[in-house]
């Protein structure tokens, strides 16, 4: 399986997970590569998928997630006795958090043409950015090995 994350990406996701964990009052541990989510709470009551973007929150009105990832997160919720599932997004100016309510969230789907490194087109789901609760403005994005990653705090 092709990995699109470097070790630096994973460690920088940790910085975002630390912010999310503090906000939720939970200790989060990193899940193995290729898991349905990036982090899980120690008591397994919450799973967190983290995404880092190289633009400001207000650049786009919708956040895109693949239907494949959405399905993986839904299956996780079903298989693990109904834990909370969160999507955390680090933009260049803030971090947003969304507790996914699979039955109530309004989605728009469309097909994205295949991109570099993929073998097929992907159905994308669009989540209104306004649905995310902003939990921090203390995360900045920086480039690392041509990938955009997050680090917490500092100037």
GISULDA-V365337 format. One record per run of one state. SS is the DSSP state (helix for helix, strand for strand, loop for the rest). FROM is the first residue (numbers start at 1). TO is the last residue. If there is no record, write none. Layout:
<<SS FROM TO> <SS FROM TO>>
//
This chain:
<<loop 1 6> <helix 7 24> <loop 25 27> <strand 28 30> <loop 31 38> <strand 39 41> <loop 42 45> <strand 46 52> <loop 53 56> <helix 57 59> <loop 60 61> <strand 62 66> <helix 67 79> <loop 80 83> <strand 84 90> <loop 91 94> <strand 95 99> <loop 100 107> <strand 108 112> <loop 113 121> <strand 122 128> <helix 129 131> <loop 132 132> <strand 133 136> <loop 137 138> <strand 139 144> <loop 145 146> <strand 147 152> <loop 153 155>>
//
